[in-house]
Amino acid sequence: MSHYSSLKEVEVDLHNFQRETAKRLVINTIKESYYKNITIIKFITGSGNHINSIEEKGVLYEVFPSW
């Protein structure tokens, strides 16, 4: 039996979230995952190829690493 079978993971898609909402979701997911012993978190920001309603491109892709 592989020791990897006991790993728990979660995936969070941040597409279509505004910056502050996405940031709160990231922080809350990390906190909740810690308490639930989730060891892998995959955040999907997108690649920054689309322009939003106020002509910004790749907002989450750019700011995510600083959170």
mmCIF file of the N, C-alpha and C atoms, coordinates in Angstrom:
data_MODEL
# 
_entry.id   MODEL 
# 
loop_
_atom_site.group_PDB 
_atom_site.id 
_atom_site.type_symbol 
_atom_site.label_atom_id 
_atom_site.label_alt_id 
_atom_site.label_comp_id 
_atom_site.label_asym_id 
_atom_site.label_entity_id 
_atom_site.label_seq_id 
_atom_site.pdbx_PDB_ins_code 
_atom_site.Cartn_x 
_atom_site.Cartn_y 
_atom_site.Cartn_z 
_atom_site.occupancy 
_atom_site.B_iso_or_equiv 
_atom_site.pdbx_formal_charge 
_atom_site.auth_seq_id 
_atom_site.auth_comp_id 
_atom_site.auth_asym_id 
_atom_site.auth_atom_id 
_atom_site.pdbx_PDB_model_num 
ATOM 1   N N  . MET A 1 1  ? 0.849   -1.184 0.000   1.00 0.00 ? 1  MET A N  1 
ATOM 2   C CA . MET A 1 1  ? 0.000   0.000  0.000   1.00 0.00 ? 1  MET A CA 1 
ATOM 3   C C  . MET A 1 1  ? 0.891   1.242  0.000   1.00 0.00 ? 1  MET A C  1 
ATOM 4   N N  . SER A 1 2  ? 0.567   2.173  -0.824  1.00 0.00 ? 2  SER A N  1 
ATOM 5   C CA . SER A 1 2  ? 1.327   3.420  -0.933  1.00 0.00 ? 2  SER A CA 1 
ATOM 6   C C  . SER A 1 2  ? 1.015   4.333  0.241   1.00 0.00 ? 2  SER A C  1 
ATOM 7   N N  . HIS A 1 3  ? 2.039   5.019  0.737   1.00 0.00 ? 3  HIS A N  1 
ATOM 8   C CA . HIS A 1 3  ? 1.814   5.978  1.819   1.00 0.00 ? 3  HIS A CA 1 
ATOM 9   C C  . HIS A 1 3  ? 1.068   7.213  1.325   1.00 0.00 ? 3  HIS A C  1 
ATOM 10  N N  . TYR A 1 4  ? 0.969   7.383  0.032   1.00 0.00 ? 4  TYR A N  1 
ATOM 11  C CA . TYR A 1 4  ? 0.248   8.522  -0.530  1.00 0.00 ? 4  TYR A CA 1 
ATOM 12  C C  . TYR A 1 4  ? -1.272  8.377  -0.411  1.00 0.00 ? 4  TYR A C  1 
ATOM 13  N N  . SER A 1 5  ? -1.747  7.191  -0.166  1.00 0.00 ? 5  SER A N  1 
ATOM 14  C CA . SER A 1 5  ? -3.193  6.985  -0.101  1.00 0.00 ? 5  SER A CA 1 
ATOM 15  C C  . SER A 1 5  ? -3.839  7.716  1.075   1.00 0.00 ? 5  SER A C  1 
ATOM 16  N N  . SER A 1 6  ? -3.050  8.079  2.084   1.00 0.00 ? 6  SER A N  1 
ATOM 17  C CA . SER A 1 6  ? -3.610  8.766  3.245   1.00 0.00 ? 6  SER A CA 1 
ATOM 18  C C  . SER A 1 6  ? -3.636  10.289 3.078   1.00 0.00 ? 6  SER A C  1 
ATOM 19  N N  . LEU A 1 7  ? -3.103  10.782 1.978   1.00 0.00 ? 7  LEU A N  1 
ATOM 20  C CA . LEU A 1 7  ? -3.097  12.221 1.754   1.00 0.00 ? 7  LEU A CA 1 
ATOM 21  C C  . LEU A 1 7  ? -4.495  12.709 1.399   1.00 0.00 ? 7  LEU A C  1 
ATOM 22  N N  . LYS A 1 8  ? -4.858  13.831 1.978   1.00 0.00 ? 8  LYS A N  1 
ATOM 23  C CA . LYS A 1 8  ? -6.138  14.453 1.656   1.00 0.00 ? 8  LYS A CA 1 
ATOM 24  C C  . LYS A 1 8  ? -5.859  15.705 0.849   1.00 0.00 ? 8  LYS A C  1 
ATOM 25  N N  . GLU A 1 9  ? -6.713  15.978 -0.111  1.00 0.00 ? 9  GLU A N  1 
ATOM 26  C CA . GLU A 1 9  ? -6.509  17.189 -0.897  1.00 0.00 ? 9  GLU A CA 1 
ATOM 27  C C  . GLU A 1 9  ? -7.825  17.875 -1.219  1.00 0.00 ? 9  GLU A C  1 
ATOM 28  N N  . VAL A 1 10 ? -7.700  19.154 -1.540  1.00 0.00 ? 10 VAL A N  1 
ATOM 29  C CA . VAL A 1 10 ? -8.851  19.969 -1.901  1.00 0.00 ? 10 VAL A CA 1 
ATOM 30  C C  . VAL A 1 10 ? -8.448  20.845 -3.087  1.00 0.00 ? 10 VAL A C  1 
ATOM 31  N N  . GLU A 1 11 ? -9.419  21.143 -3.941  1.00 0.00 ? 11 GLU A N  1 
ATOM 32  C CA . GLU A 1 11 ? -9.179  22.001 -5.102  1.00 0.00 ? 11 GLU A CA 1 
ATOM 33  C C  . GLU A 1 11 ? -10.151 23.176 -5.036  1.00 0.00 ? 11 GLU A C  1 
ATOM 34  N N  . VAL A 1 12 ? -9.619  24.376 -5.229  1.00 0.00 ? 12 VAL A N  1 
ATOM 35  C CA . VAL A 1 12 ? -10.439 25.587 -5.161  1.00 0.00 ? 12 VAL A CA 1 
ATOM 36  C C  . VAL A 1 12 ? -10.256 26.368 -6.459  1.00 0.00 ? 12 VAL A C  1 
ATOM 37  N N  . ASP A 1 13 ? -11.338 26.549 -7.188  1.00 0.00 ? 13 ASP A N  1 
ATOM 38  C CA . ASP A 1 13 ? -11.303 27.295 -8.443  1.00 0.00 ? 13 ASP A CA 1 
ATOM 39  C C  . ASP A 1 13 ? -11.667 28.750 -8.150  1.00 0.00 ? 13 ASP A C  1 
ATOM 40  N N  . LEU A 1 14 ? -10.733 29.654 -8.383  1.00 0.00 ? 14 LEU A N  1 
ATOM 41  C CA . LEU A 1 14 ? -10.926 31.069 -8.070  1.00 0.00 ? 14 LEU A CA 1 
ATOM 42  C C  . LEU A 1 14 ? -11.431 31.890 -9.256  1.00 0.00 ? 14 LEU A C  1 
ATOM 43  N N  . HIS A 1 15 ? -11.691 31.227 -10.377 1.00 0.00 ? 15 HIS A N  1 
ATOM 44  C CA . HIS A 1 15 ? -12.224 31.945 -11.536 1.00 0.00 ? 15 HIS A CA 1 
ATOM 45  C C  . HIS A 1 15 ? -13.505 32.681 -11.156 1.00 0.00 ? 15 HIS A C  1 
ATOM 46  N N  . ASN A 1 16 ? -13.671 33.849 -11.699 1.00 0.00 ? 16 ASN A N  1 
ATOM 47  C CA . ASN A 1 16 ? -14.877 34.675 -11.533 1.00 0.00 ? 16 ASN A CA 1 
ATOM 48  C C  . ASN A 1 16 ? -15.068 35.267 -10.141 1.00 0.00 ? 16 ASN A C  1 
ATOM 49  N N  . PHE A 1 17 ? -14.063 35.145 -9.269  1.00 0.00 ? 17 PHE A N  1 
ATOM 50  C CA . PHE A 1 17 ? -14.142 35.801 -7.968  1.00 0.00 ? 17 PHE A CA 1 
ATOM 51  C C  . PHE A 1 17 ? -13.429 37.140 -8.040  1.00 0.00 ? 17 PHE A C  1 
ATOM 52  N N  . GLN A 1 18 ? -13.959 38.133 -7.343  1.00 0.00 ? 18 GLN A N  1 
ATOM 53  C CA . GLN A 1 18 ? -13.258 39.406 -7.234  1.00 0.00 ? 18 GLN A CA 1 
ATOM 54  C C  . GLN A 1 18 ? -12.065 39.220 -6.308  1.00 0.00 ? 18 GLN A C  1 
ATOM 55  N N  . ARG A 1 19 ? -11.098 40.111 -6.426  1.00 0.00 ? 19 ARG A N  1 
ATOM 56  C CA . ARG A 1 19 ? -9.824  39.983 -5.724  1.00 0.00 ? 19 ARG A CA 1 
ATOM 57  C C  . ARG A 1 19 ? -9.981  39.735 -4.219  1.00 0.00 ? 19 ARG A C  1 
ATOM 58  N N  . GLU A 1 20 ? -10.720 40.575 -3.516  1.00 0.00 ? 20 GLU A N  1 
ATOM 59  C CA . GLU A 1 20 ? -10.838 40.441 -2.058  1.00 0.00 ? 20 GLU A CA 1 
ATOM 60  C C  . GLU A 1 20 ? -11.612 39.188 -1.654  1.00 0.00 ? 20 GLU A C  1 
ATOM 61  N N  . THR A 1 21 ? -12.621 38.837 -2.420  1.00 0.00 ? 21 THR A N  1 
ATOM 62  C CA . THR A 1 21 ? -13.374 37.614 -2.143  1.00 0.00 ? 21 THR A CA 1 
ATOM 63  C C  . THR A 1 21 ? -12.479 36.397 -2.327  1.00 0.00 ? 21 THR A C  1 
ATOM 64  N N  . ALA A 1 22 ? -11.701 36.391 -3.387  1.00 0.00 ? 22 ALA A N  1 
ATOM 65  C CA . ALA A 1 22 ? -10.779 35.285 -3.646  1.00 0.00 ? 22 ALA A CA 1 
ATOM 66  C C  . ALA A 1 22 ? -9.731  35.186 -2.543  1.00 0.00 ? 22 ALA A C  1 
ATOM 67  N N  . LYS A 1 23 ? -9.220  36.318 -2.103  1.00 0.00 ? 23 LYS A N  1 
ATOM 68  C CA . LYS A 1 23 ? -8.206  36.314 -1.037  1.00 0.00 ? 23 LYS A CA 1 
ATOM 69  C C  . LYS A 1 23 ? -8.778  35.719 0.248   1.00 0.00 ? 23 LYS A C  1 
ATOM 70  N N  . ARG A 1 24 ? -9.991  36.132 0.616   1.00 0.00 ? 24 ARG A N  1 
ATOM 71  C CA . ARG A 1 24 ? -10.640 35.568 1.811   1.00 0.00 ? 24 ARG A CA 1 
ATOM 72  C C  . ARG A 1 24 ? -10.839 34.060 1.671   1.00 0.00 ? 24 ARG A C  1 
ATOM 73  N N  . LEU A 1 25 ? -11.239 33.630 0.481   1.00 0.00 ? 25 LEU A N  1 
ATOM 74  C CA . LEU A 1 25 ? -11.447 32.210 0.233   1.00 0.00 ? 25 LEU A CA 1 
ATOM 75  C C  . LEU A 1 25 ? -10.138 31.435 0.379   1.00 0.00 ? 25 LEU A C  1 
ATOM 76  N N  . VAL A 1 26 ? -9.054  31.984 -0.139  1.00 0.00 ? 26 VAL A N  1 
ATOM 77  C CA . VAL A 1 26 ? -7.738  31.345 -0.021  1.00 0.00 ? 26 VAL A CA 1 
ATOM 78  C C  . VAL A 1 26 ? -7.346  31.207 1.448   1.00 0.00 ? 26 VAL A C  1 
ATOM 79  N N  . ILE A 1 27 ? -7.436  32.289 2.191   1.00 0.00 ? 27 ILE A N  1 
ATOM 80  C CA . ILE A 1 27 ? -7.047  32.278 3.606   1.00 0.00 ? 27 ILE A CA 1 
ATOM 81  C C  . ILE A 1 27 ? -7.919  31.313 4.405   1.00 0.00 ? 27 ILE A C  1 
ATOM 82  N N  . ASN A 1 28 ? -9.222  31.375 4.197   1.00 0.00 ? 28 ASN A N  1 
ATOM 83  C CA . ASN A 1 28 ? -10.131 30.478 4.925   1.00 0.00 ? 28 ASN A CA 1 
ATOM 84  C C  . ASN A 1 28 ? -9.909  29.014 4.563   1.00 0.00 ? 28 ASN A C  1 
ATOM 85  N N  . THR A 1 29 ? -9.615  28.748 3.299   1.00 0.00 ? 29 THR A N  1 
ATOM 86  C CA . THR A 1 29 ? -9.354  27.376 2.867   1.00 0.00 ? 29 THR A CA 1 
ATOM 87  C C  . THR A 1 29 ? -8.099  26.835 3.534   1.00 0.00 ? 29 THR A C  1 
ATOM 88  N N  . ILE A 1 30 ? -7.063  27.651 3.619   1.00 0.00 ? 30 ILE A N  1 
ATOM 89  C CA . ILE A 1 30 ? -5.823  27.217 4.265   1.00 0.00 ? 30 ILE A CA 1 
ATOM 90  C C  . ILE A 1 30 ? -6.067  26.923 5.746   1.00 0.00 ? 30 ILE A C  1 
ATOM 91  N N  . LYS A 1 31 ? -6.769  27.811 6.423   1.00 0.00 ? 31 LYS A N  1 
ATOM 92  C CA . LYS A 1 31 ? -7.065  27.599 7.848   1.00 0.00 ? 31 LYS A CA 1 
ATOM 93  C C  . LYS A 1 31 ? -7.899  26.338 8.063   1.00 0.00 ? 31 LYS A C  1 
ATOM 94  N N  . GLU A 1 32 ? -8.963  26.201 7.294   1.00 0.00 ? 32 GLU A N  1 
ATOM 95  C CA . GLU A 1 32 ? -9.844  25.043 7.434   1.00 0.00 ? 32 GLU A CA 1 
ATOM 96  C C  . GLU A 1 32 ? -9.112  23.745 7.098   1.00 0.00 ? 32 GLU A C  1 
ATOM 97  N N  . SER A 1 33 ? -8.269  23.790 6.084   1.00 0.00 ? 33 SER A N  1 
ATOM 98  C CA . SER A 1 33 ? -7.517  22.603 5.681   1.00 0.00 ? 33 SER A CA 1 
ATOM 99  C C  . SER A 1 33 ? -6.561  22.157 6.780   1.00 0.00 ? 33 SER A C  1 
ATOM 100 N N  . TYR A 1 34 ? -5.969  23.106 7.465   1.00 0.00 ? 34 TYR A N  1 
ATOM 101 C CA . TYR A 1 34 ? -5.068  22.784 8.568   1.00 0.00 ? 34 TYR A CA 1 
ATOM 102 C C  . TYR A 1 34 ? -5.810  21.986 9.642   1.00 0.00 ? 34 TYR A C  1 
ATOM 103 N N  . TYR A 1 35 ? -6.985  22.452 10.020  1.00 0.00 ? 35 TYR A N  1 
ATOM 104 C CA . TYR A 1 35 ? -7.754  21.791 11.074  1.00 0.00 ? 35 TYR A CA 1 
ATOM 105 C C  . TYR A 1 35 ? -8.339  20.452 10.642  1.00 0.00 ? 35 TYR A C  1 
ATOM 106 N N  . LYS A 1 36 ? -8.503  20.266 9.344   1.00 0.00 ? 36 LYS A N  1 
ATOM 107 C CA . LYS A 1 36 ? -9.049  19.004 8.828   1.00 0.00 ? 36 LYS A CA 1 
ATOM 108 C C  . LYS A 1 36 ? -7.953  18.057 8.340   1.00 0.00 ? 36 LYS A C  1 
ATOM 109 N N  . ASN A 1 37 ? -6.697  18.413 8.600   1.00 0.00 ? 37 ASN A N  1 
ATOM 110 C CA . ASN A 1 37 ? -5.550  17.603 8.169   1.00 0.00 ? 37 ASN A CA 1 
ATOM 111 C C  . ASN A 1 37 ? -5.502  17.389 6.658   1.00 0.00 ? 37 ASN A C  1 
ATOM 112 N N  . ILE A 1 38 ? -5.944  18.366 5.917   1.00 0.00 ? 38 ILE A N  1 
ATOM 113 C CA . ILE A 1 38 ? -5.827  18.311 4.459   1.00 0.00 ? 38 ILE A CA 1 
ATOM 114 C C  . ILE A 1 38 ? -4.416  18.768 4.118   1.00 0.00 ? 38 ILE A C  1 
ATOM 115 N N  . THR A 1 39 ? -3.686  17.925 3.406   1.00 0.00 ? 39 THR A N  1 
ATOM 116 C CA . THR A 1 39 ? -2.268  18.181 3.179   1.00 0.00 ? 39 THR A CA 1 
ATOM 117 C C  . THR A 1 39 ? -1.941  18.777 1.818   1.00 0.00 ? 39 THR A C  1 
ATOM 118 N N  . ILE A 1 40 ? -2.893  18.759 0.911   1.00 0.00 ? 40 ILE A N  1 
ATOM 119 C CA . ILE A 1 40 ? -2.656  19.299 -0.430  1.00 0.00 ? 40 ILE A CA 1 
ATOM 120 C C  . ILE A 1 40 ? -3.811  20.228 -0.792  1.00 0.00 ? 40 ILE A C  1 
ATOM 121 N N  . ILE A 1 41 ? -3.479  21.447 -1.182  1.00 0.00 ? 41 ILE A N  1 
ATOM 122 C CA . ILE A 1 41 ? -4.488  22.404 -1.635  1.00 0.00 ? 41 ILE A CA 1 
ATOM 123 C C  . ILE A 1 41 ? -4.083  22.873 -3.024  1.00 0.00 ? 41 ILE A C  1 
ATOM 124 N N  . LYS A 1 42 ? -4.995  22.762 -3.957  1.00 0.00 ? 42 LYS A N  1 
ATOM 125 C CA . LYS A 1 42 ? -4.750  23.225 -5.323  1.00 0.00 ? 42 LYS A CA 1 
ATOM 126 C C  . LYS A 1 42 ? -5.653  24.422 -5.580  1.00 0.00 ? 42 LYS A C  1 
ATOM 127 N N  . PHE A 1 43 ? -5.038  25.588 -5.770  1.00 0.00 ? 43 PHE A N  1 
ATOM 128 C CA . PHE A 1 43 ? -5.785  26.797 -6.098  1.00 0.00 ? 43 PHE A CA 1 
ATOM 129 C C  . PHE A 1 43 ? -5.658  27.050 -7.589  1.00 0.00 ? 43 PHE A C  1 
ATOM 130 N N  . ILE A 1 44 ? -6.772  27.264 -8.252  1.00 0.00 ? 44 ILE A N  1 
ATOM 131 C CA . ILE A 1 44 ? -6.779  27.536 -9.689  1.00 0.00 ? 44 ILE A CA 1 
ATOM 132 C C  . ILE A 1 44 ? -7.097  29.011 -9.882  1.00 0.00 ? 44 ILE A C  1 
ATOM 133 N N  . THR A 1 45 ? -6.116  29.756 -10.380 1.00 0.00 ? 45 THR A N  1 
ATOM 134 C CA . THR A 1 45 ? -6.307  31.187 -10.607 1.00 0.00 ? 45 THR A CA 1 
ATOM 135 C C  . THR A 1 45 ? -6.592  31.495 -12.062 1.00 0.00 ? 45 THR A C  1 
ATOM 136 N N  . GLY A 1 46 ? -6.255  30.591 -12.929 1.00 0.00 ? 46 GLY A N  1 
ATOM 137 C CA . GLY A 1 46 ? -6.304  30.868 -14.358 1.00 0.00 ? 46 GLY A CA 1 
ATOM 138 C C  . GLY A 1 46 ? -4.925  31.346 -14.794 1.00 0.00 ? 46 GLY A C  1 
ATOM 139 N N  . SER A 1 47 ? -4.748  31.514 -16.066 1.00 0.00 ? 47 SER A N  1 
ATOM 140 C CA . SER A 1 47 ? -3.436  31.892 -16.584 1.00 0.00 ? 47 SER A CA 1 
ATOM 141 C C  . SER A 1 47 ? -3.313  33.374 -16.884 1.00 0.00 ? 47 SER A C  1 
ATOM 142 N N  . GLY A 1 48 ? -4.371  34.118 -16.656 1.00 0.00 ? 48 GLY A N  1 
ATOM 143 C CA . GLY A 1 48 ? -4.301  35.557 -16.875 1.00 0.00 ? 48 GLY A CA 1 
ATOM 144 C C  . GLY A 1 48 ? -4.485  35.982 -18.313 1.00 0.00 ? 48 GLY A C  1 
ATOM 145 N N  . ASN A 1 49 ? -5.155  35.170 -19.105 1.00 0.00 ? 49 ASN A N  1 
ATOM 146 C CA . ASN A 1 49 ? -5.339  35.486 -20.521 1.00 0.00 ? 49 ASN A CA 1 
ATOM 147 C C  . ASN A 1 49 ? -6.598  36.288 -20.827 1.00 0.00 ? 49 ASN A C  1 
ATOM 148 N N  . HIS A 1 50 ? -7.469  36.461 -19.833 1.00 0.00 ? 50 HIS A N  1 
ATOM 149 C CA . HIS A 1 50 ? -8.746  37.130 -20.082 1.00 0.00 ? 50 HIS A CA 1 
ATOM 150 C C  . HIS A 1 50 ? -8.779  38.508 -19.439 1.00 0.00 ? 50 HIS A C  1 
ATOM 151 N N  . ILE A 1 51 ? -9.556  39.396 -20.008 1.00 0.00 ? 51 ILE A N  1 
ATOM 152 C CA . ILE A 1 51 ? -9.708  40.755 -19.485 1.00 0.00 ? 51 ILE A CA 1 
ATOM 153 C C  . ILE A 1 51 ? -11.060 40.837 -18.784 1.00 0.00 ? 51 ILE A C  1 
ATOM 154 N N  . ASN A 1 52 ? -11.059 41.371 -17.546 1.00 0.00 ? 52 ASN A N  1 
ATOM 155 C CA . ASN A 1 52 ? -12.310 41.455 -16.790 1.00 0.00 ? 52 ASN A CA 1 
ATOM 156 C C  . ASN A 1 52 ? -13.115 42.684 -17.189 1.00 0.00 ? 52 ASN A C  1 
ATOM 157 N N  . SER A 1 53 ? -14.193 42.944 -16.444 1.00 0.00 ? 53 SER A N  1 
ATOM 158 C CA . SER A 1 53 ? -15.126 44.013 -16.808 1.00 0.00 ? 53 SER A CA 1 
ATOM 159 C C  . SER A 1 53 ? -14.536 45.415 -16.697 1.00 0.00 ? 53 SER A C  1 
ATOM 160 N N  . ILE A 1 54 ? -13.456 45.578 -15.945 1.00 0.00 ? 54 ILE A N  1 
ATOM 161 C CA . ILE A 1 54 ? -12.836 46.910 -15.836 1.00 0.00 ? 54 ILE A CA 1 
ATOM 162 C C  . ILE A 1 54 ? -11.463 46.934 -16.513 1.00 0.00 ? 54 ILE A C  1 
ATOM 163 N N  . GLU A 1 55 ? -11.349 46.108 -17.541 1.00 0.00 ? 55 GLU A N  1 
ATOM 164 C CA . GLU A 1 55 ? -10.177 46.089 -18.414 1.00 0.00 ? 55 GLU A CA 1 
ATOM 165 C C  . GLU A 1 55 ? -8.886  45.659 -17.724 1.00 0.00 ? 55 GLU A C  1 
ATOM 166 N N  . GLU A 1 56 ? -8.984  44.848 -16.658 1.00 0.00 ? 56 GLU A N  1 
ATOM 167 C CA . GLU A 1 56 ? -7.795  44.302 -16.013 1.00 0.00 ? 56 GLU A CA 1 
ATOM 168 C C  . GLU A 1 56 ? -7.559  42.896 -16.543 1.00 0.00 ? 56 GLU A C  1 
ATOM 169 N N  . LYS A 1 57 ? -6.309  42.547 -16.672 1.00 0.00 ? 57 LYS A N  1 
ATOM 170 C CA . LYS A 1 57 ? -5.958  41.233 -17.192 1.00 0.00 ? 57 LYS A CA 1 
ATOM 171 C C  . LYS A 1 57 ? -5.116  40.474 -16.162 1.00 0.00 ? 57 LYS A C  1 
ATOM 172 N N  . GLY A 1 58 ? -5.506  39.252 -15.851 1.00 0.00 ? 58 GLY A N  1 
ATOM 173 C CA . GLY A 1 58 ? -4.705  38.393 -14.990 1.00 0.00 ? 58 GLY A CA 1 
ATOM 174 C C  . GLY A 1 58 ? -4.558  38.869 -13.558 1.00 0.00 ? 58 GLY A C  1 
ATOM 175 N N  . VAL A 1 59 ? -5.603  39.463 -13.003 1.00 0.00 ? 59 VAL A N  1 
ATOM 176 C CA . VAL A 1 59 ? -5.524  40.046 -11.664 1.00 0.00 ? 59 VAL A CA 1 
ATOM 177 C C  . VAL A 1 59 ? -5.170  38.992 -10.620 1.00 0.00 ? 59 VAL A C  1 
ATOM 178 N N  . LEU A 1 60 ? -5.935  37.925 -10.519 1.00 0.00 ? 60 LEU A N  1 
ATOM 179 C CA . LEU A 1 60 ? -5.672  36.903 -9.508  1.00 0.00 ? 60 LEU A CA 1 
ATOM 180 C C  . LEU A 1 60 ? -4.351  36.200 -9.759  1.00 0.00 ? 60 LEU A C  1 
ATOM 181 N N  . TYR A 1 61 ? -4.057  35.944 -11.009 1.00 0.00 ? 61 TYR A N  1 
ATOM 182 C CA . TYR A 1 61 ? -2.800  35.299 -11.382 1.00 0.00 ? 61 TYR A CA 1 
ATOM 183 C C  . TYR A 1 61 ? -1.609  36.111 -10.876 1.00 0.00 ? 61 TYR A C  1 
ATOM 184 N N  . GLU A 1 62 ? -1.711  37.418 -10.952 1.00 0.00 ? 62 GLU A N  1 
ATOM 185 C CA . GLU A 1 62 ? -0.620  38.306 -10.533 1.00 0.00 ? 62 GLU A CA 1 
ATOM 186 C C  . GLU A 1 62 ? -0.522  38.453 -9.019  1.00 0.00 ? 62 GLU A C  1 
ATOM 187 N N  . VAL A 1 63 ? -1.649  38.605 -8.324  1.00 0.00 ? 63 VAL A N  1 
ATOM 188 C CA . VAL A 1 63 ? -1.607  38.908 -6.888  1.00 0.00 ? 63 VAL A CA 1 
ATOM 189 C C  . VAL A 1 63 ? -1.565  37.669 -5.999  1.00 0.00 ? 63 VAL A C  1 
ATOM 190 N N  . PHE A 1 64 ? -1.965  36.528 -6.496  1.00 0.00 ? 64 PHE A N  1 
ATOM 191 C CA . PHE A 1 64 ? -2.042  35.322 -5.671  1.00 0.00 ? 64 PHE A CA 1 
ATOM 192 C C  . PHE A 1 64 ? -0.746  35.011 -4.912  1.00 0.00 ? 64 PHE A C  1 
ATOM 193 N N  . PRO A 1 65 ? 0.421   35.060 -5.538  1.00 0.00 ? 65 PRO A N  1 
ATOM 194 C CA . PRO A 1 65 ? 1.644   34.717 -4.796  1.00 0.00 ? 65 PRO A CA 1 
ATOM 195 C C  . PRO A 1 65 ? 1.906   35.596 -3.566  1.00 0.00 ? 65 PRO A C  1 
ATOM 196 N N  . SER A 1 66 ? 1.380   36.799 -3.543  1.00 0.00 ? 66 SER A N  1 
ATOM 197 C CA . SER A 1 66 ? 1.631   37.694 -2.406  1.00 0.00 ? 66 SER A CA 1 
ATOM 198 C C  . SER A 1 66 ? 0.699   37.424 -1.224  1.00 0.00 ? 66 SER A C  1 
ATOM 199 N N  . TRP A 1 67 ? -0.333  36.598 -1.425  1.00 0.00 ? 67 TRP A N  1 
ATOM 200 C CA . TRP A 1 67 ? -1.265  36.301 -0.345  1.00 0.00 ? 67 TRP A CA 1 
ATOM 201 C C  . TRP A 1 67 ? -0.662  35.300 0.585   1.00 0.00 ? 67 TRP A C  1 
# 
